[in-house]
Amino acid sequence: MSNQKNRERIRWIFVISVWTFFLAIALSFVTHYFLNQLQSIVLSFLILLLVVLLGIIFDLIGTAAAAADIGPLNAKAARRVDGARCGVSLVKNAEKVATFCNDVGGDISGIISGTLVTVIVLKLVVALSYDQVEFYIAILLTALIAALTVGGKAWGKIIAINYSTEVIMLVGLLITKLQRPLNWFHRGGVNQR
């Protein structure tokens, strides 16, 4: 049984690594494309802030899945509360959920936000046409995004740990609502209510 679990873990690590590679390519391409098409620096900043926010949200969800107590979720699932069965599944698979959310979602958004900072700095340098300013803008913007990311994730972890059941219920409800019309995640007997 232990060897089978180890093989499953190795397979999961391989699959998530390959998936992350292609997801990072796709997301980098899309964000670069949109940023290069946008002339507005304000809209570029909004896209950057959205990417940072997504990283914070993914980190919050991954932490909540790892911290959640399955007991209250099982009780809600027994009463057929919408999203509770999905929440139970998220907690039972906390290792995978945390890997996907914290590492894939969180780290990819961190990498993409760093790249977006570079693109925005180049736009600002062209708009301001001062070579010396580039150095200071790059440092300031990188520091600002790093502070927002770290501060946001710290705040998210506090919420995730103190309100893990509520976070997982909300995520379970959201997945359940999206799953119904789009028929997502219908594998085996995992029909969520």
C-alpha positions as CSV (number, residue, x, y, z in Angstrom):
1,M,0.0,0.0,0.0
2,S,2.8,2.4,0.9
3,N,4.5,1.8,-2.5
4,Q,1.3,2.5,-4.3
5,K,0.9,5.7,-2.4
6,N,4.4,6.7,-3.2
7,R,3.8,6.0,-6.9
8,E,0.6,8.0,-6.8
9,R,2.5,10.9,-5.2
10,I,5.3,10.8,-7.8
11,R,2.8,10.7,-10.6
12,W,0.9,13.7,-9.0
13,I,4.2,15.6,-8.8
14,F,5.0,14.8,-12.4
15,V,1.5,15.8,-13.7
16,I,1.4,19.0,-11.7
17,S,4.9,20.0,-12.8
18,V,4.0,19.5,-16.5
19,W,0.7,21.2,-16.0
20,T,2.4,24.1,-14.3
21,F,4.8,24.5,-17.2
22,F,2.1,24.8,-19.8
23,L,-0.2,26.9,-17.6
24,A,2.7,29.4,-17.0
25,I,3.3,29.6,-20.7
26,A,-0.3,30.3,-21.5
27,L,-0.8,32.8,-18.7
28,S,2.5,34.6,-19.5
29,F,1.5,34.8,-23.2
30,V,-2.0,36.2,-22.4
31,T,-0.8,38.8,-19.9
32,H,2.1,39.9,-22.1
33,Y,-0.2,40.1,-25.1
34,F,-2.8,42.2,-23.3
35,L,-0.1,44.5,-21.7
36,N,1.6,45.0,-25.1
37,Q,-1.8,45.9,-26.6
38,L,-2.7,48.3,-23.8
39,Q,-1.4,51.9,-24.1
40,S,-2.8,52.9,-20.7
41,I,-0.4,52.5,-17.9
42,V,-3.4,52.7,-15.4
43,L,-4.9,49.6,-17.0
44,S,-1.6,47.9,-17.0
45,F,-1.3,48.5,-13.2
46,L,-4.9,47.2,-12.8
47,I,-3.9,43.9,-14.6
48,L,-0.8,43.7,-12.4
49,L,-2.9,44.2,-9.2
50,L,-5.4,41.6,-10.4
51,V,-2.6,39.0,-10.9
52,V,-1.3,39.8,-7.4
53,L,-4.8,39.5,-5.9
54,L,-5.3,36.1,-7.6
55,G,-2.0,34.9,-6.1
56,I,-3.2,36.0,-2.6
57,I,-6.6,34.3,-3.1
58,F,-5.0,31.0,-4.3
59,D,-2.6,31.1,-1.3
60,L,-5.6,31.6,1.1
61,I,-7.5,28.7,-0.4
62,G,-4.5,26.3,-0.2
63,T,-3.8,27.3,3.4
64,A,-7.5,26.9,4.4
65,A,-7.6,23.4,2.8
66,A,-4.6,22.3,4.9
67,A,-5.9,23.9,8.1
68,A,-9.5,22.9,7.9
69,D,-11.2,20.4,10.3
70,I,-13.1,17.9,8.3
71,G,-15.7,17.3,11.1
72,P,-17.9,20.4,10.6
73,L,-17.7,19.9,6.8
74,N,-18.9,16.3,7.2
75,A,-21.8,17.4,9.4
76,K,-22.8,20.0,6.8
77,A,-22.5,17.4,4.0
78,A,-24.7,15.0,6.0
79,R,-27.3,17.8,6.0
80,R,-26.8,18.2,2.3
81,V,-25.6,21.8,2.6
82,D,-24.7,23.1,-0.8
83,G,-20.9,22.9,-1.4
84,A,-20.2,20.8,1.7
85,R,-19.4,17.6,-0.1
86,C,-17.0,19.5,-2.4
87,G,-15.5,21.0,0.8
88,V,-15.0,17.6,2.3
89,S,-13.3,16.5,-0.9
90,L,-11.0,19.6,-0.8
91,V,-9.9,18.8,2.8
92,K,-9.4,15.1,2.1
93,N,-7.2,16.1,-0.8
94,A,-5.5,19.0,1.1
95,E,-2.0,18.0,0.0
96,K,-3.0,18.3,-3.7
97,V,-5.2,21.4,-3.1
98,A,-2.4,23.2,-1.2
99,T,0.2,22.2,-3.9
100,F,-2.1,23.5,-6.7
101,C,-3.2,26.6,-5.0
102,N,-0.1,27.7,-3.1
103,D,2.5,26.5,-5.5
104,V,0.9,26.6,-9.0
105,G,-1.5,29.5,-8.5
106,G,0.5,31.5,-6.0
107,D,3.9,31.0,-7.5
108,I,2.9,31.5,-11.1
109,S,1.1,34.7,-10.2
110,G,4.3,35.8,-8.4
111,I,6.4,35.1,-11.5
112,I,4.0,36.7,-13.8
113,S,3.6,39.8,-11.6
114,G,7.4,40.2,-11.7
115,T,7.4,40.0,-15.5
116,L,4.5,42.5,-15.6
117,V,6.5,44.9,-13.4
118,T,9.3,44.8,-16.0
119,V,6.9,45.5,-18.9
120,I,5.2,48.4,-16.9
121,V,8.6,49.9,-16.1
122,L,9.6,49.9,-19.7
123,K,6.3,51.6,-20.6
124,L,6.9,54.2,-17.9
125,V,10.5,54.8,-19.2
126,V,9.2,55.3,-22.7
127,A,6.4,57.6,-21.5
128,L,8.8,59.7,-19.3
129,S,11.8,59.4,-21.6
130,Y,14.3,59.6,-18.7
131,D,17.0,57.0,-18.6
132,Q,17.9,57.6,-15.0
133,V,14.3,57.3,-13.8
134,E,14.1,53.7,-15.0
135,F,16.4,52.4,-12.2
136,Y,14.4,54.1,-9.5
137,I,11.0,53.2,-10.9
138,A,12.0,49.6,-11.3
139,I,13.2,49.4,-7.6
140,L,10.1,51.2,-6.3
141,L,7.6,49.2,-8.3
142,T,9.2,45.9,-7.5
143,A,9.3,46.7,-3.8
144,L,5.7,47.8,-3.8
145,I,4.5,44.7,-5.5
146,A,6.6,42.5,-3.2
147,A,5.1,44.3,-0.2
148,L,1.6,43.9,-1.5
149,T,2.1,40.2,-2.3
150,V,3.7,39.3,1.1
151,G,1.4,41.5,3.1
152,G,-1.7,40.1,1.2
153,K,-0.6,36.5,1.7
154,A,0.1,37.1,5.4
155,W,-3.4,38.6,5.8
156,G,-4.8,35.7,3.8
157,K,-3.1,33.1,6.0
158,I,-4.6,34.7,9.1
159,I,-8.1,34.4,7.5
160,A,-7.4,30.9,6.2
161,I,-6.3,29.6,9.6
162,N,-9.0,31.3,11.7
163,Y,-11.9,30.8,9.2
164,S,-10.8,27.6,7.4
165,T,-14.2,25.9,7.4
166,E,-15.9,29.0,6.1
167,V,-13.3,29.5,3.4
168,I,-13.6,25.9,2.3
169,M,-17.4,26.0,2.4
170,L,-17.3,29.1,0.2
171,V,-14.9,27.5,-2.3
172,G,-16.9,24.3,-2.3
173,L,-20.1,26.2,-3.0
174,L,-18.4,28.2,-5.8
175,I,-17.0,25.0,-7.4
176,T,-20.4,23.3,-7.0
177,K,-22.2,26.2,-8.6
178,L,-19.7,26.3,-11.5
179,Q,-19.7,22.5,-11.8
180,R,-23.4,22.1,-12.5
181,P,-23.7,24.1,-15.7
182,L,-20.3,23.3,-17.0
183,N,-20.1,19.6,-15.8
184,W,-16.7,20.1,-14.3
185,F,-14.9,17.5,-12.2
186,H,-17.3,14.7,-12.8
187,R,-15.1,11.7,-12.1
188,G,-16.3,8.5,-10.6
189,G,-18.7,9.1,-7.8
190,V,-17.8,12.6,-7.0
191,N,-21.1,14.2,-7.9
192,Q,-21.4,17.2,-5.8
193,R,-24.7,18.6,-4.6
